[in-house]
């Protein structure tokens, strides 16, 4: 059963076609990641589905009585508290509660029955759990919306949509305003969400772990690929390689026929053959060039070598208005250090970043900087602080007044801002282009340390990969704050945990950190006193009691392995170009449906394995 059917959808803005007879079907319970280049029309498609825009042609059909929730890229406002704002998203519940006052006895009984059916009594607790997962503690949930920045209000909008638990959830870049911990929580929530979802995202981790398929919007068309982003990238590369080979063969045949026609067309004895070749030429399909998008580019200027250490902190405290946020921080930075900062928002990651960047002076302790040290600092507010009427060239000229125009243009070109873009007003640039400008400004003097606070928020997938490549090649030190686990995994050699006013190394990788966030609360206890014989008997009894759980764990593990093997085989089959030539459309659809079913079955088996494992590892 389809939750959403889009048929021959067309839409244009100011004469520019974004959707050209596009088609998309999402089944009930299916989660789909929507990707495409910046400006391809992804957000526009969500607005069309939500009914905010009217299509120029085609049809959008939702399942009967389906409930839809849409999280826009606009921060909500309101006078109520955070918790009240989330609860207000359930309009039926509010209307029923308001109707109770003055309702006739018969109607009052109906209202109570409906409130019970929709779980109204548990709604505040459910809303509080969602808000807690997104970083709002009990005190924050009681504060008015006006107390929070736009980024935190966006979290409230996300919480409201998740609280509704709709049949179809539309999310537009949901991780942009989240920290790493909240992004991991959202991934886990989406993986368990029973409804359908269409998620616009450039977050590779979310697209690999929380969706069943990838919908690619390109040149007005939508193509669906089963699996996550990694499977999409592999299948797309193989398909494009096949198209390139076919295109080369067609081009060679076309050139051969054209050469024959040009040579013999004027000769009477060969005229008939020439005409035959012309007809064959007309029958040849047009070659479709495998036109790759202009490659994203980042190229940090190489820093001048200076004596180590670059930076040393000894028992430093830092904060604002004389009140410390961080205490007793001791650390050292050297060239080629790669460090990611972990910890929930509000624990001091940005404070540490400002301290390292020289934007915040220590309240106490010793901070030593190497002579000639340069620090490039990137933070989200720098994008917001750009002057919209000025060009990128003017921005850079203002901070480097002695530099020649050719030098300024060359530096901007390192970040993919070409000759045409550097002359545009910033107000006409995309979010990704503004982020590139902010990075160019931060690195204008070839710093030895890069301190990057959420550098990927406005970058598409290709640009994020280009940033990863540039950071890997950068010979200086990198200190990174990011919700993008993929970026952290590929760049960071060390993790520092910022929590409780302290900064300490985290022993483990990002996967271990993810596991630490979801681990059960530790329990303590000691065995009852007694002799060795009694202790051995207790342990034997414990093993016997746990045997069924162990069998369940082993069976679930074996089932996961078998299902995963079948899924790998189907993915390999779907990735084989020969399938699309030799099989019917029905066979391909059946294989895709089986792949989606296997993904669900693997998730269920993994849940069983996890439940058994937790029961085994949790003391009674």
HELIX and SHEET records of a PDB file:
HELIX    1   1 UNK A   42  UNK A   50  1                                   9    
HELIX    2   2 UNK A   82  UNK A   87  1                                   6    
HELIX    3   3 UNK A   91  UNK A  100  1                                  10    
HELIX    4   4 UNK A  105  UNK A  117  1                                  13    
HELIX    5   5 UNK A  123  UNK A  133  1                                  11    
HELIX    6   6 UNK A  138  UNK A  142  1                                   5    
HELIX    7   7 UNK A  145  UNK A  147  5                                   3    
HELIX    8   8 UNK A  150  UNK A  164  1                                  15    
HELIX    9   9 UNK A  180  UNK A  192  1                                  13    
HELIX   10  10 UNK A  204  UNK A  209  1                                   6    
HELIX   11  11 UNK A  229  UNK A  264  1                                  36    
HELIX   12  12 UNK A  268  UNK A  270  5                                   3    
HELIX   13  13 UNK A  271  UNK A  283  1                                  13    
HELIX   14  14 UNK A  349  UNK A  357  1                                   9    
HELIX   15  15 UNK A  380  UNK A  384  1                                   5    
HELIX   16  16 UNK A  392  UNK A  399  1                                   8    
HELIX   17  17 UNK A  405  UNK A  413  1                                   9    
HELIX   18  18 UNK A  421  UNK A  423  5                                   3    
HELIX   19  19 UNK A  426  UNK A  428  5                                   3    
HELIX   20  20 UNK A  431  UNK A  442  1                                  12    
HELIX   21  21 UNK A  461  UNK A  473  1                                  13    
HELIX   22  22 UNK A  485  UNK A  491  1                                   7    
HELIX   23  23 UNK A  510  UNK A  518  1                                   9    
HELIX   24  24 UNK A  532  UNK A  575  1                                  44    
HELIX   25  25 UNK A  577  UNK A  582  1                                   6    
HELIX   26  26 UNK A  585  UNK A  617  1                                  33    
SHEET    1   A 3 UNK A  16  UNK A  27  0                                        
SHEET    2   A 3 UNK A   2  UNK A  13 -1                                        
SHEET    3   A 3 UNK A  57  UNK A  62 -1                                        
SHEET    1   B 6 UNK A  68  UNK A  71  0                                        
SHEET    2   B 6 UNK A 168  UNK A 172  1                                        
SHEET    3   B 6 UNK A 196  UNK A 200  1                                        
SHEET    4   B 6 UNK A  31  UNK A  35  1                                        
SHEET    5   B 6 UNK A 213  UNK A 218  1                                        
SHEET    6   B 6 UNK A 221  UNK A 226 -1                                        
SHEET    1   C 3 UNK A 323  UNK A 333  0                                        
SHEET    2   C 3 UNK A 311  UNK A 320 -1                                        
SHEET    3   C 3 UNK A 364  UNK A 369 -1                                        
SHEET    1   D 6 UNK A 375  UNK A 378  0                                        
SHEET    2   D 6 UNK A 449  UNK A 453  1                                        
SHEET    3   D 6 UNK A 477  UNK A 481  1                                        
SHEET    4   D 6 UNK A 338  UNK A 342  1                                        
SHEET    5   D 6 UNK A 494  UNK A 499  1                                        
SHEET    6   D 6 UNK A 502  UNK A 505 -1                                        
END                                                                             
